[in-house]
Amino acid sequence: MELTLLRQNDAYTHIRCAGEVSQVYEEPGSDPLVNVVGPTVYGRRVVLDFQGSRFIDSSGLSWLVVANHRFKENGGRLIIHSVPALLQQPIHVLRLDKVLTIVPTEADALSLENGTVG
């Protein structure tokens, strides 16, 4: 999983997720979001772009659920956008679309953050 910080301002942090969404290759105990943004990431509003992702496994799905919970605990928010159809299937089958905030496009994610959608 490759996370890249695209931009950050007072309103939100925008991160691109590319490659395989999996924790298999991560060091035990490491947190990819903290590694990219820093320890305050879960108190921020984060827009996560999945357009470049091509695969997700159970550890990647678990990572999303745990991260979403951490955002809620710390007053932040996670919004995921541009999820490829191949990744949408396991998310829908496991009904994670009922738990995670997933929108079709970056514009939808940003307008949701600005309070104009929803």
LUMTORRO-264273 format. One record per residue (C-alpha): residue in three letters; x, y, z; residue number from 1. Coordinates in pm, whole numbers, plus 50000, padded with zeros to 5 digits. Layout:
# residues N
[node "ala",[X,Y,Z],NUM]
...
This chain:
# residues 118
[node "met",[50000,50000,50000],1]
[node "glu",[50142,50334,49896],2]
[node "leu",[50004,50640,50072],3]
[node "thr",[50100,50982,49937],4]
[node "leu",[50014,51315,50096],5]
[node "leu",[49860,51523,49815],6]
[node "arg",[49770,51838,50008],7]
[node "gln",[49689,51955,50353],8]
[node "asn",[49522,52269,50482],9]
[node "asp",[49310,52375,50779],10]
[node "ala",[48999,52210,50635],11]
[node "tyr",[49129,51866,50534],12]
[node "thr",[49418,51636,50449],13]
[node "his",[49405,51468,50108],14]
[node "ile",[49591,51137,50069],15]
[node "arg",[49625,50908,49767],16]
[node "cys",[49622,50533,49825],17]
[node "ala",[49775,50328,49544],18]
[node "gly",[49868,49967,49482],19]
[node "glu",[49749,49684,49702],20]
[node "val",[49551,49791,50008],21]
[node "ser",[49695,49546,50259],22]
[node "gln",[49869,49542,50594],23]
[node "val",[50062,49226,50504],24]
[node "tyr",[50377,49419,50414],25]
[node "glu",[50357,49670,50700],26]
[node "glu",[50575,49646,51009],27]
[node "pro",[50374,49513,51304],28]
[node "gly",[50241,49803,51506],29]
[node "ser",[50308,50061,51235],30]
[node "asp",[50032,50294,51121],31]
[node "pro",[50047,50403,50756],32]
[node "leu",[49839,50718,50814],33]
[node "val",[50056,50829,51106],34]
[node "asn",[50366,50759,50896],35]
[node "val",[50239,50994,50622],36]
[node "val",[50067,51272,50816],37]
[node "gly",[50192,51245,51173],38]
[node "pro",[50043,51157,51511],39]
[node "thr",[49758,51410,51487],40]
[node "val",[49609,51251,51173],41]
[node "tyr",[49310,51099,51353],42]
[node "gly",[49196,51438,51478],43]
[node "arg",[49182,51574,51122],44]
[node "arg",[48940,51538,50834],45]
[node "val",[49108,51307,50584],46]
[node "val",[49000,51255,50225],47]
[node "leu",[49142,50927,50096],48]
[node "asp",[49166,50880,49717],49]
[node "phe",[49148,50513,49619],50]
[node "gln",[49162,50566,49241],51]
[node "gly",[49510,50413,49212],52]
[node "ser",[49431,50107,49424],53]
[node "arg",[49399,49778,49244],54]
[node "phe",[49344,49520,49517],55]
[node "ile",[49220,49497,49876],56]
[node "asp",[49251,49204,50113],57]
[node "ser",[49101,49133,50454],58]
[node "ser",[49386,49312,50633],59]
[node "gly",[49323,49621,50417],60]
[node "leu",[48952,49611,50495],61]
[node "ser",[49030,49573,50863],62]
[node "trp",[49272,49867,50844],63]
[node "leu",[48993,50087,50703],64]
[node "val",[48748,49989,50976],65]
[node "val",[49003,50042,51255],66]
[node "ala",[49117,50373,51105],67]
[node "asn",[48757,50491,51074],68]
[node "his",[48700,50406,51441],69]
[node "arg",[49014,50598,51542],70]
[node "phe",[48896,50902,51347],71]
[node "lys",[48562,50896,51530],72]
[node "glu",[48731,50855,51869],73]
[node "asn",[48962,51151,51806],74]
[node "gly",[48715,51395,51652],75]
[node "gly",[48837,51349,51295],76]
[node "arg",[48665,51212,50990],77]
[node "leu",[48760,50972,50709],78]
[node "ile",[48604,51013,50364],79]
[node "ile",[48700,50768,50090],80]
[node "his",[48647,50844,49722],81]
[node "ser",[48710,50706,49372],82]
[node "val",[48698,50341,49478],83]
[node "pro",[48750,50110,49175],84]
[node "ala",[48475,49855,49107],85]
[node "leu",[48705,49566,49200],86]
[node "leu",[48748,49711,49549],87]
[node "gln",[48382,49810,49583],88]
[node "gln",[48269,49448,49564],89]
[node "pro",[48419,49321,49893],90]
[node "ile",[48327,49648,50065],91]
[node "his",[47962,49604,49965],92]
[node "val",[47954,49229,50035],93]
[node "leu",[48078,49291,50389],94]
[node "arg",[47842,49591,50419],95]
[node "leu",[48131,49818,50509],96]
[node "asp",[47967,50086,50295],97]
[node "lys",[47725,50118,50590],98]
[node "val",[48017,50191,50826],99]
[node "leu",[48258,50387,50608],100]
[node "thr",[48189,50718,50433],101]
[node "ile",[48245,50642,50064],102]
[node "val",[48160,50884,49784],103]
[node "pro",[48208,50854,49407],104]
[node "thr",[48446,51142,49334],105]
[node "glu",[48696,51384,49485],106]
[node "ala",[48452,51669,49426],107]
[node "asp",[48188,51480,49626],108]
[node "ala",[48435,51422,49909],109]
[node "leu",[48540,51786,49922],110]
[node "ser",[48183,51917,49903],111]
[node "leu",[48086,51677,50181],112]
[node "glu",[48365,51820,50392],113]
[node "asn",[48243,52172,50314],114]
[node "gly",[47893,52079,50424],115]
[node "thr",[47729,52117,50081],116]
[node "val",[47641,51748,50037],117]
[node "gly",[47482,51516,50271],118]
